[in-house]
Amino acid sequence: MRVGPPVVELNRVELTYPGPPPVRALKPADLSVWRGDFLTIVGPSGSGKSTLLNILGLLDAPTGGTYRIGGLDTGALSDTERTSIRGSRIGFVFQAFHLLPHRAAWENVALALLYRGMPGAERRRRAEEALARVGLGHRADALPTTLSGGERQRVAIARAWVGQPSLLLCDEPTGNLDSVNAASVMELLDELNTDGMTIVVITHDPLVAARGRRTVTIRDGVLAETGI
C-alpha cells in the first residue's frame, strides 16, 4: 500500500526551449514515482529522455505544470533551495562515471558528503561502507584508472548512494559497459531497490528497460506509461 506523497510527482509538466524557433522538448506529462519504485524510462535518441531526467534532477525548471519532490512544490524554490534539495535528496549515476582519476575510490565516494559539515574521518568511514555495499570494499584505495568499467560504475553508484538520497537517478548507467558488466550493474541496482531505494533509470536499451518494475516510454516528448 502506498502511504504519503510520491517521492516525485509531475502534474502536466512541460518544457519548451526558447527559439527561434522554440523547441517543445517535453509535452504536458503526468508521472508519479513512489517510494520503493524501480522505474525505467526508455526511448530513442532525441525523444526527450534527457529533458525529463534534467527536470526530475532539478537541473532544469519546467516551463509549465507542477513538479513536486516529497510533496514540496519545486516551482516555489529559489536556485539555492533547489541546489540544496538536489544535493540532499537526489543521487546521480551517469554513463561516463565522472570519477576523479587521481583520487582513490573512497575519496571519490566521500566527495558526495563534502558539504554536509561531516568530519573527514566520518566521511571516509561512510565512503568505505558504501564501497563495501557495492562489492568494492577491497578496492577502496584503488585509483579509477586501475578499475574495470564495471568497477568504476560501482564506485559511481556508491557515491550516489552514500548520502542516502530519496531518489537515485541513473542516466544510461550501462551505456559504456559490455554485456557482462552491464548485467552486474543492473543486478546491483536490483539489490539496492530491494533494500528500499527508489530508482529511476533512463535508457535506450530494451533489455535494461525490462529490469524495471514499471516502464515509461517517451517519444517526441510524449510520455506513455505501461506496466503499472
Order of alpha helices (4+ residues) and beta strands (2+ residues): beta-beta-beta-alpha-beta-beta-alpha-beta-alpha-alpha-alpha-beta-alpha-beta-alpha-beta-beta
